[in-house]
Amino acid sequence: VQLVESGGGLVQPGGSLRLSCAASGFTFRIYGMNWYRQTPGKARELVAAISRGGGSTNYADSVKGRFTISRDNAKNTVYLQMNSLKPDDTAVYYCNVYTRVNYWGQGTQVTVSS
């Protein structure tokens, strides 16, 4: 299993970023996918989750109305559209899938700062 995140970077407060996670090594279309984030000294936090077909999504309260998770099963890719970014959104963002084991990508840094 391989998960490769991309799309992170430095953005000003109020700005937008779209993260991508390219998946391989498993049957992508039959698994739900998740985005987590982590800041130094804190536990990894579930940000958003999407069902295998994309019809069901869930979000942390802190990002509801600002972030949107989506997936393209033809491209084996899951996305996280992040709008109205705040400094508190600064973190390393990880793509995750649980098959019989938890798998994680390497993470992509998102920094929200003026």
N, C-alpha and C positions, 0 to 999 in steps of 0.2 A: 504494500500500500504506500502510495506517495501522495502527499498533499503539498502543493506549492502556492503560497500566497503572493500576491503582488498588488500594487496600487497605493501603498502607504506613502507618507511624505509629510511635509510641513505645510500647514494651511492656517490662514487667519481665522479667528473666531467668526462664526457665521458662514463660513465657507463649506464646500462639499468635497467629498472624495468618494470614489468607488473602488472597493476592494474586490479582488477576484481570487478564487481558489481553484486551481486546476487539479483534478483528481485522477488517479490511475491505480491499477493493480487490484481493483475490486469492481463489482457490478454496481456502479454508481446509482443507477436508477431505482434500486430497491432499498436504499438506505436514506434515512433522514440525515440532514447535515446541520452543523452548528457553527456559529462564530462565538468565540470567547475573547476576552481581553484581560490583560494583566498589567499592573503597575508595580514598581519595586516595593517589596514588603507587604504586598496584599495577595490574597488568594485569587486564583483565576476566576473570572466572572462570566457567566453565560450571558451573552448579549442578545442573540437571536437564534432561532431554530426554524427549520423548514422540513416539512414531511417529504417522503420520497417522491410524491407526485407534484409537490409544490402547492397543493391546495390548502394546506394548513400551516400557519406561521405563528410564532410566539416571540415576544420581545421582553427584555428587562424594562421595568417601569421607567428607568432613567433615559431610555432611548425611544420610547413609544412616540409615534408621530414624527420622528426625525429620521429614523433608520428604516430601511426596507431590505429584507432578505429575499433573494430570488435564486432560481436555478435554471440551467439549460441542460437537460439530460442528454441532448444530442451532442453537446460539447463537453460533457463530464465536468461542468464548472458551476460553482456556486458563487454568488455575488453578495456584497453588502454595500448598498447605497447609503451614504451618510451625509445628511444635510443639516444645516443649522448647527454646525459643530461648535462645541464649547471647549474651553481649556480642560475641563474635567474628563473629556473624552480622550485625552492624551494617554496612550497605552500601547503596548504591543498586542496586536490582534492576531488570533490564531484560528485557523480552520480545524474542524474536528469531525470525525466520524467514529461511531461505535459499531463495530461489527461484532465479533466476539472479544475484541480487544479495542481499547481506546487508541486511536491514532491521531497524531497532531502534525500540523505543518511546522515550518521553522519560525513562523511569525513574521509580521510586517509592522514596522513602527509607524504610528500615527502621532504627530505632534501638532497640537492646536495652540498657536501662540501668535501674538502680534509683534 
